[in-house]
Amino acid sequence: MIQVCKEIENLSDEIINIRRYLHQIPELGFEEYETSKYIAKYLEDIGIQVYKNVAKTGVVGYIRGNNPKRTVAFRADIDALPVEENTKVPYCSKYLGKMHACGHDGHTAILLGLAKYLSLNKDKLRDNVLLIFQPAEEGPGGAEVIIREGILKKFKVDCIYGLHLYPEVEEGKVALRSGPLMAQTGEFDIYIYGKSGHGAIPQNAVDSIIISADVINSLQTIISRSINPIKPAVLTIGRIEGGERRNVIAGKVVLEGTIRAFEESVYNKIKDRMIEILKGKEIVHNCKIELIFRDMYPPVNNDENMVNRFIDIIGKENIEIIDPQMISEDYSYYQRELPGLFFFLGVRNEKEGYIYPLHNSQFNFNERVLAMGVQIYVNLLKGNGYIS
């Protein structure tokens, strides 16, 4: 477990209060107006230079070093999810149907805790530090917008760090790996257009429900028969809608799903096979099928040198080398621009009941981990010579 120094321990109550305030005001992607206002004011109050309205609702804090030769960035996501909270904590969400069910309130509190620490230790800071409070990680993706606006180039960022609270890892443990950590992800919609008709006269109709069953079965062979079995990938159809009533042959069915892979070539192979299969089904069933892809986030790939250095600084006893995870993160866009490292900070504690997964209405964590997150960032700054 990460050991927290006295100076950061003294900030713990303030960091927890930040998290609890943010937890009460969850806002969805690119709607984080109240959240960003709070972040900006907090940074201004502790004397940090603030840039507002970054990527619409994001905030950037900039701290200039005393003899700067490098700039290191840290990123926190600030958006919430459309989930009705069921934690029954006294600081639960004030907004019906919205909740910080993915720990972004914790990520933001950790980064503001780091900001407070740096504001108290400006005389020790050698290089520049950029604090990125990013909107819309849950979608449609704020990282790409921040990059498009030139924030990384404007501040000449050399490398970037980020973290995610993770209930699949024991509380206080740090989990990561070099190379692919999280998957590339995309969404797809399939529209099957047959011909509606009376259920008693099927020969005069084209049954979209029968076609959808054939399509689902065929698509499931892509992973098992078209992809190298040592290359992990997922194709999931999570929603199906079709039909009007029991004695009417359905003229239209909609399938919605997701694809995930750790390599872009595998991801593209899945897409290509989907197109080929669906073209064949149009001919076989004498119907029309429309396929719409929405490519989401690239895979999160950790810089090997940064990972090795991270382990040296944080200590092997605190590290778990984790298998690649099929979840996704738009932090991956930063890593396409410059060296970046992303890690998980474990929050699973079965004794205290912190067992619920991300995006669950009961997700919560022991707030003592927030100070651990700040400590990790401070250790990285010190271990890499950014601060004395």
C-alpha positions in Angstrom: 0.0 0.0 0.0 1.2 3.5 -0.9 2.6 5.3 2.2 1.4 8.9 2.4 3.8 11.6 3.8 2.7 13.9 6.6 2.4 17.0 4.4 0.0 15.2 2.0 -1.9 13.6 4.9 -2.5 17.1 6.3 -4.3 17.8 3.0 -6.4 14.7 3.1 -9.6 16.2 4.7 -9.5 19.0 2.1 -9.2 16.6 -0.7 -12.0 14.4 0.6 -14.2 17.5 0.9 -13.4 18.4 -2.7 -14.4 14.9 -3.8 -17.7 15.0 -1.9 -18.7 18.4 -3.3 -18.0 17.3 -6.8 -19.8 14.0 -6.2 -23.0 16.0 -5.5 -22.9 17.9 -8.8 -22.4 15.3 -11.5 -22.6 16.6 -15.0 -22.4 14.9 -18.4 -19.9 15.4 -21.1 -19.5 18.9 -22.3 -22.1 20.0 -19.8 -19.7 20.3 -16.8 -20.3 24.0 -16.2 -20.6 23.9 -12.4 -17.8 21.5 -12.1 -15.4 23.5 -14.2 -16.4 26.7 -12.4 -15.5 25.1 -9.1 -12.2 23.8 -10.4 -11.2 27.2 -11.9 -12.0 29.0 -8.7 -10.1 26.5 -6.5 -7.0 26.9 -8.7 -7.2 30.7 -8.7 -7.6 30.8 -5.0 -4.4 28.9 -4.5 -2.5 31.1 -6.9 -2.3 28.9 -10.0 -2.6 30.3 -13.5 -5.9 29.2 -15.0 -7.1 28.7 -18.6 -10.9 28.3 -18.8 -13.3 27.0 -21.5 -10.7 24.6 -22.8 -12.5 22.0 -25.0 -15.7 24.0 -24.1 -16.0 23.0 -20.4 -12.5 21.9 -19.5 -9.9 23.8 -17.3 -6.2 23.9 -17.5 -3.9 25.0 -14.6 -0.3 26.0 -15.4 2.6 26.2 -12.9 5.8 27.6 -14.1 9.0 26.1 -12.7 11.9 28.1 -11.3 14.4 26.9 -13.9 12.2 25.1 -16.5 13.7 22.8 -19.1 10.7 20.5 -19.3 6.9 20.4 -19.0 5.1 17.5 -17.5 1.3 17.2 -17.7 -1.2 15.4 -15.5 -4.8 14.7 -16.6 -8.1 14.2 -14.8 -11.5 13.6 -16.4 -14.3 15.6 -14.9 -17.6 14.2 -16.4 -20.2 11.9 -14.9 -22.6 9.3 -16.2 -26.3 9.1 -16.8 -26.8 6.7 -13.9 -29.3 7.0 -11.0 -27.2 6.8 -7.8 -27.9 4.1 -5.2 -25.1 4.5 -2.7 -27.2 6.2 0.1 -24.1 8.3 1.2 -24.9 11.7 2.7 -23.1 13.4 -0.1 -24.9 11.6 -2.9 -25.8 13.2 -6.3 -28.2 16.1 -6.2 -29.2 15.5 -9.8 -31.7 12.7 -10.7 -30.3 10.3 -13.3 -26.7 11.5 -13.0 -23.9 10.1 -10.9 -20.1 10.0 -10.7 -20.2 6.2 -11.1 -16.8 6.0 -12.7 -14.7 7.8 -10.1 -14.0 11.0 -12.1 -14.8 13.0 -9.0 -12.0 11.2 -7.3 -9.6 11.8 -10.2 -10.4 15.5 -10.1 -9.9 15.7 -6.3 -6.5 14.0 -6.6 -5.4 16.5 -9.3 -6.6 19.4 -7.2 -4.8 17.9 -4.2 -1.6 17.9 -6.3 -2.3 21.5 -7.3 -2.6 22.4 -3.6 0.7 20.6 -2.8 2.5 22.4 -5.6 1.1 25.7 -4.6 2.7 25.2 -1.1 6.0 24.0 -2.6 6.5 26.4 -5.6 10.0 27.2 -4.4 11.0 23.5 -4.9 9.5 23.2 -8.4 12.2 23.1 -11.1 10.1 22.5 -14.2 6.7 23.3 -15.5 3.6 21.4 -14.6 0.4 21.4 -16.6 -2.9 20.2 -14.9 -5.5 19.2 -17.5 -9.1 18.9 -16.2 -10.7 17.3 -19.2 -14.4 17.1 -20.1 -16.4 14.3 -21.8 -14.2 11.2 -21.3 -17.3 9.1 -21.2 -18.2 10.4 -24.6 -18.0 11.8 -27.1 -14.4 12.4 -26.0 -12.7 15.5 -24.8 -9.1 14.5 -25.1 -9.2 14.7 -28.9 -10.7 18.2 -28.7 -8.0 19.4 -26.2 -5.3 18.1 -28.7 -7.1 19.8 -31.6 -7.1 23.1 -29.7 -3.3 22.8 -29.5 -3.0 22.7 -25.7 -0.1 20.2 -25.6 1.9 22.2 -28.2 1.1 25.6 -26.6 2.7 24.5 -23.3 5.3 22.3 -25.0 4.4 19.3 -23.0 7.1 16.5 -22.9 5.1 13.7 -21.3 1.8 13.1 -19.6 0.4 11.0 -16.7 -3.1 9.9 -15.8 -4.8 7.5 -13.4 -8.1 5.7 -12.9 -9.6 4.4 -9.6 -10.2 0.7 -10.2 -12.4 -1.7 -8.2 -10.9 -4.7 -9.9 -7.6 -4.1 -8.0 -7.0 -4.3 -4.3 -7.2 -1.0 -2.4 -3.9 0.8 -2.3 -2.2 -1.3 -5.0 -1.1 0.3 -8.3 -1.8 -1.7 -11.5 -0.3 -1.1 -14.9 1.7 -2.6 -17.8 3.8 -1.4 -20.6 2.3 -1.6 -24.1 -1.5 -2.1 -24.5 -3.3 -1.5 -21.2 -6.8 -0.8 -22.5 -8.6 -1.6 -25.8 -9.5 0.3 -28.9 -13.3 0.5 -29.0 -16.0 1.3 -31.5 -19.8 1.1 -31.8 -21.9 -0.2 -34.6 -25.6 -0.1 -35.6 -27.1 -2.6 -38.1 -30.4 -1.9 -39.8 -32.1 -4.9 -41.4 -34.9 -4.0 -43.8 -37.1 -6.9 -44.9 -40.7 -6.9 -45.9 -43.5 -6.8 -43.4 -46.5 -9.1 -43.7 -49.1 -11.2 -42.0 -47.7 -13.9 -39.8 -50.0 -16.5 -41.4 -48.7 -15.7 -44.9 -44.9 -15.8 -44.5 -44.2 -16.6 -48.1 -45.2 -13.1 -49.1 -42.9 -11.4 -46.6 -39.2 -11.1 -45.8 -38.8 -11.7 -42.1 -36.2 -9.3 -40.5 -36.2 -11.2 -37.2 -35.2 -14.5 -38.9 -32.5 -12.5 -40.8 -31.3 -10.9 -37.6 -30.9 -14.3 -35.9 -28.7 -15.5 -38.9 -26.7 -12.2 -38.7 -26.1 -12.5 -35.0 -24.9 -16.1 -35.3 -22.6 -15.3 -38.3 -21.1 -12.3 -36.7 -20.1 -14.3 -33.6 -17.9 -16.5 -35.9 -15.6 -13.5 -36.6 -13.7 -13.7 -33.3 -13.5 -17.5 -33.3 -12.7 -18.1 -37.0 -11.3 -14.9 -38.6 -9.1 -13.5 -35.8 -5.8 -15.0 -34.7 -6.7 -16.8 -31.4 -3.8 -15.2 -29.6 -5.0 -11.7 -30.4 -7.7 -10.7 -27.9 -10.9 -9.2 -29.3 -14.6 -8.8 -28.5 -17.7 -8.4 -30.6 -20.8 -7.9 -28.6 -24.4 -7.2 -29.7 -26.0 -5.7 -26.7 -29.4 -4.5 -28.0 -32.0 -5.7 -30.5 -35.2 -4.1 -31.5 -37.8 -5.2 -34.0 -41.3 -6.2 -34.6 -44.7 -4.7 -34.0 -46.9 -7.5 -32.7 -47.0 -11.3 -32.4 -48.9 -12.0 -35.7 -47.0 -9.5 -37.9 -43.8 -10.5 -39.7 -41.2 -7.8 -38.8 -40.1 -5.5 -41.6 -37.3 -3.9 -39.7 -34.8 -4.9 -37.0 -32.1 -2.9 -35.4 -29.0 -4.4 -33.8 -26.6 -2.3 -31.6 -23.2 -3.5 -30.5 -19.5 -2.8 -29.8 -16.2 -4.1 -31.0 -12.9 -4.0 -29.0 -9.3 -5.0 -29.7 -5.8 -4.1 -28.5 -4.4 -3.8 -32.0 -5.6 -1.5 -34.8 -5.1 -4.2 -37.4 -7.3 -6.7 -35.5 -10.0 -4.0 -35.0 -10.0 -3.2 -38.7 -10.2 -6.9 -39.6 -13.3 -7.3 -37.5 -14.9 -4.4 -39.3 -13.9 -5.7 -42.8 -15.4 -9.2 -42.0 -18.6 -7.6 -40.7 -19.0 -5.7 -44.0 -18.4 -8.9 -46.0 -20.8 -11.0 -44.0 -23.6 -8.5 -44.2 -23.2 -8.1 -47.9 -23.6 -11.8 -48.2 -26.8 -11.8 -46.0 -28.4 -9.2 -48.3 -28.1 -11.6 -51.2 -29.1 -14.7 -49.3 -32.2 -13.2 -47.7 -33.2 -10.7 -50.5 -33.1 -7.8 -48.1 -31.3 -4.5 -47.4 -28.8 -4.2 -44.6 -27.2 -0.9 -43.5 -24.1 -0.9 -41.3 -23.0 2.2 -39.4 -19.6 2.3 -37.6 -18.6 4.8 -35.0 -14.9 4.5 -34.2 -14.4 5.6 -30.6 -11.1 5.6 -28.7 -7.7 4.1 -29.8 -6.0 1.6 -27.5 -4.2 2.9 -24.4 -0.5 2.1 -24.9 1.9 2.8 -22.1 5.4 4.0 -22.9 7.8 1.3 -21.8 10.5 3.6 -20.5 8.0 5.5 -18.5 6.6 2.3 -17.0 10.0 1.1 -16.0 10.9 4.4 -14.4 7.4 4.4 -12.7 8.0 1.0 -11.1 11.5 2.1 -9.9 10.0 5.3 -8.2 6.8 3.8 -6.8 8.4 0.5 -5.7 7.8 -3.0 -6.9 6.1 -3.9 -3.7 3.3 -1.5 -4.6 2.9 -2.6 -8.2 0.7 -5.2 -9.9 1.4 -6.0 -13.5 -2.1 -6.3 -14.8 -3.5 -8.1 -17.9 -4.7 -5.8 -20.7 -8.3 -4.6 -19.9 -11.1 -4.5 -22.5 -12.4 -1.2 -21.1 -11.4 1.9 -23.0 -10.2 5.5 -22.3 -9.8 8.6 -24.5 -6.5 9.2 -22.6 -5.1 7.2 -25.6 -5.3 10.3 -27.8 -2.6 12.0 -25.6 -0.4 9.0 -26.0 -0.6 9.4 -29.8 1.0 12.8 -29.4 3.7 12.2 -26.8 5.0 9.7 -24.3 2.3 8.9 -21.8 1.6 6.6 -18.9 -1.7 5.6 -17.5 -2.2 3.4 -14.4 -5.0 2.1 -12.1 -5.2 2.9 -8.4 -7.0 0.0 -6.7 -10.0 0.7 -4.6 -11.4 -2.8 -4.0 -12.0 -3.5 -0.3 -14.3 -6.4 0.4 -14.3 -6.0 4.1 -15.7 -2.5 3.9 -18.0 -3.3 1.0 -16.2 -1.4 -1.8 -16.9 -4.1 -4.4 -19.1 -2.6 -7.0 -17.7 -2.2 -10.6 -17.3 1.0 -12.5 -20.6 2.4 -14.0 -22.6 0.6 -11.2 -25.1 2.7 -9.3 -23.5 1.6 -6.0 -19.9 2.3 -7.0 -17.9 4.0 -4.2 -14.5 3.8 -2.6 -12.7 4.5 0.7 -11.6 8.1 0.3 -8.2 7.5 1.9 -7.0 6.4 -1.5 -7.2 10.0 -2.7 -4.2 11.0 -0.7 -2.4 8.0 -2.1 -3.1 9.3 -5.6 -1.6 12.6 -4.7 1.4 10.9 -3.2 2.0 8.9 -6.3 2.0 12.0 -8.5 4.4 13.8 -6.0 6.7 10.8 -6.0 6.8 10.9 -9.8 7.7 14.6 -9.8 10.4 14.1 -7.2 11.7 10.9 -8.7 12.0 12.4 -12.2 13.6 15.6 -10.9 10.8 18.0 -11.6 10.7 19.0 -8.0 13.3 18.9 -5.3 
